[in-house]
Each structure stands twice: as C-alpha cells, then as structure tokens.
C-alpha cells in the first residue's frame, strides 16, 4: 500500500479528504477499508449537519470531530510505518486481511475502537483547548447529536448486509448475529460518555488517568476481537 505524507486536518472537509485518500490506497476488501468507508459516511453527515445548523456549538463540534478523526489517522499511520497500532485498534489491524471476516464485522470493530476509546479522548482534548468542560452546555447535547448520526450509519450498514445474512444457513446466521450483537451504538453511547467524565475528573492525576485509560483500552480490544470472530466467509 502506498501512502501519502500525513497532514493534520484542520477541518471536517480536510478529514473527509484524508479518508478518501485512505480509501483510494486500500484494497476494498481490506478490513480497515471497510471501517473507513463507514466512517467517511458518518463524517460527511457531520459536515453536512454542521452547515445546516444541527449542532448548538458548531465550532466546538467541528474541532472535536477533527481531533476524533486524528486518533484514527494515528492508528492508520502507525500501521503504515510498520508500528503497532494503539491497543484498541490492534484487533482490526491484525485481522484486516482475513477474508473469512465479514465487512460488517470490520466496520463495527472499527466503530468499537473509535467510539468506546477514542471519543472520550476527543471530548476531553476539545474541552481543554476551548476552556470548557464536558458538563458545560451544550457539550453533552451535541455529543448526543453526533451519536444520532453514528446510529444512522450503523443501521444503514447493517441493513445493507441483512439480505446476505438471510441467505445463510440458520445456524451460521444465528452465530454471526450473536457475534455482531457484541456492539451497538445504543449501548456504547452512555458508556463512552461515562468514560469521558471519569477521565476528565482524573486528568490531573496522571498515574490514575493512565491506569483507567489502559483498562478501557484493554476492554475495548477484547470486544473488538470478539466482533472479528470468523464464523462463515461472506458471499464472494
């Protein structure tokens, strides 16, 4: 895979362009590409809704979106450099070439790493930059609005693969659905916000902060590994 020099995005538009570049550089069947396509869809929705006035604080939200995406790009750049990706991302990058894993599994595994681990960090970093807190209005309200868009994208991607799931033998279909049930935006949203609040309170207590973050990273990686359990190869 070729790779253009990484540039730090400064806007949602630049984030979208970076994701499009990543998509062009990857095999469409690559597990990271499967997640990237879903994430691109979400980011385009966020950009559209910023313009339409969907968020109460669009400046905060755009900055959070950029910092959020930057954590994913960090994982991509680490893999390109031959380095270990961050712990939450390791299951996805390790399994990216396994063609017995469904694209939907890859997409949800990426969302698991990004939302359950990275989103809290993006909230904290943006609050620190802007001199506010997670509990200051409208941070939480806009956080929930972002998750509305994530939920929409998740539902759309699941719906795309529903016909293929229905074509499987009953036992295989049930087993795959069980694997996919390891993740949902509805369950993740509150947990991720709780992580953000906990880490915010611990931000000046560095040893405690690092211990909490390491535990979160390990838990997220375990869920990611479960999501990527091979069941039956996807249709060609």
N, C-alpha and C positions, 0 to 999 in steps of 0.2 A: 504494500500500500504506500503510495506517495503521500507526502504531507507538506502542505504549505506552512511557512513560519507562523506560529501562533501570534495573534494580536489580541489584546484585551479589549473586548467590546465595550462601547460607551453608551449604547442604546439598544432597545429591543430590535430595531432594524438591523443593527450590526450582529446581534445574536442570531437572528434569522439567517443572515448571510453566511455566518460561520457554520451553522447547522446544514445549510445547503451544500457548502463546500465539503463537509464531512460525508454527506450522503453521496456526493459525486465520487469521492475517493474510495468508498467501501463497496464490496460485493453486496448486492441487495439481500442476499441470504445471510450475511454476517449478522450475528446476534446483536451487536452494537448498532448496526444499521437499522434493525427492526425497532429498537428503542428510539433511535434518533428520529425516525420518521414520525413516530407518535409524539415525541417531544416538540418537533418542528410544528406539528399541527396545533399543539397547545400554545406555543409561543406566538404563532401567527394570530390565534384567537385573542391572546392577551394584548398584543399590539393593536388589533382592531378595536378592542373594547376600551383601551386607553384613549384612543381617538374619539370614540363615541361617548366618553364621559361616564363609563360604567363604574369607575373607581372614585372614591371620595378624595383620595390624595394620589393623583396620577404620577406626580414626581417621585414620591416615596416608592410607589408600586413599581415604576419602571426601573428605579435603581435596584430594588430588591430582586427584580426579575433578572437583571444583568449579573448581579452577584451570585444569584442562584445558578444561572447557566454556567458561570465561571467555574463552579465546583465540578460540574460535569465535564467541561472542557479540560480541567486539570487531570481528570481520570483518563480522558482520551489522549492527552499529550504524554502522560506517563507511559501508557501502553505503546505509543509510537516510539518513544525513546528507549523502549526495552526495559522499563522500570515497572515495579509492582504498582498497580493502581491502589487507591485507598481501600481499606478493608471492606467497606460496604459494597464497593463496586467489583470486588475480586470475583465473586461467583459469575457475574455476567461476562466479564472479560475472559475468564478461564474457559467458559462454555461456549463462547461466541462461534466457534467452528463446528459445533456438534449439530449435525443436520437431523438428529432424531428429536431435537427440541423444537417445539412449535414457535413461529414468530410471535404469537401472542404471549407465550411464556417469557420470551426475551423482553418484550415490551413491558410487561408487568414487573419483571425482575429489575429492570432499569428504573421504573417508577418507584418501586420499593426502596431502592438505594437512595434515590434522589429526594423523595418526599420524607421518608422516615428518618433520614440522617441529614441531608444537605439543607432542607428547607429551614429547619430551626437555625442553622448557622447563618443562612442568608438573612433571616429576620433579625438576628442579633447584630450582625455586621451593619445592616442598614440603619437600625436604631442608633447604634453607636456613631455612625457617620453623621446622622441628622440630629443628634442630640435629643432623641426622644426615647420612649420605652415601649415594649410590647403591649403594655396596658393602656397606653395613651391613644385616645381616639384619633383617627379611625383605623389604626393598625390592624386590629383583630377583624374588623368588619371587612377590610379589603383582603385580608388573608382568606377569609371565608369565600369571598368572591372569586379569588384565584382557584380555590378548590372546587367551586362550581364548574369552572372551565375544565379542570382536570377530570372531574367526574364525567363531564360530557364526552371528553375524548376517550376515556376508558370505556364508556358504554358503546361508543361508536366502533371502537376496535374489537370489543367482544362480539358485537353484532355481526361484524364482517366475517368472523370465523364460526359463527353459530351453524351455518349450513354444513360446513365441513365436520363439525362436531357431531351433528345429527347423522352424518354418513358413516360414523364409526360403529363398530360392534358395541353393544350395550355396555359390556364390562370395561372396554377401553375408554369409552366416552365418560363413564362414571368415574373412572380412576383419574382421567385428565381433568375433569371438572373439580374433583377433590383437590388436586394439586393447585389449580387456578384459584380455588377459594381461599388460599393462604393469604391473598391480598385483595383489598378493596379500598377505594378512596374513603368510603363512608367510615370505615373503622380507623383508617390511618389519620384522618384529619385531626381528630381530637388528641390522639397520641402525639403527633408531631408538634402540636401547639403546646402540649404539656411539657415536651422536651425543651421547647424554646423558653418557656417560663422558668424551668428548672435551671437551665444553663445560664440564663440571664441573671438569676439570683446568685449563681456560683462564679460569675465571670471574673471577679477579683480574687477568688480563692483558687488559684491556678492548679494545685495538686488535685483538689476535689473536682474541679471542672474537667481536667484531663481524665480522671478516673470515670466520671459519669459518661463523658463522650466516648471513651473506649468501650464501655459496657454497651452503649447504644449501638456503636459500630458493629460489635460482635453479634448482637441480637439481630440487627438488620441483615448481616451477612448470612446468618442461619436461615432466615426467611427467604432470602434470595436463592440460596442453594436448594431449598425445598421447592420453590417455584420452578426451578430449572430441572427438576427430576424428569428424566426421559420416560415416557410411557409408551407411545407408539409414534412412529415417524409421521410427519404431516404429509398430506397429499402432494404429489410432485407438481 
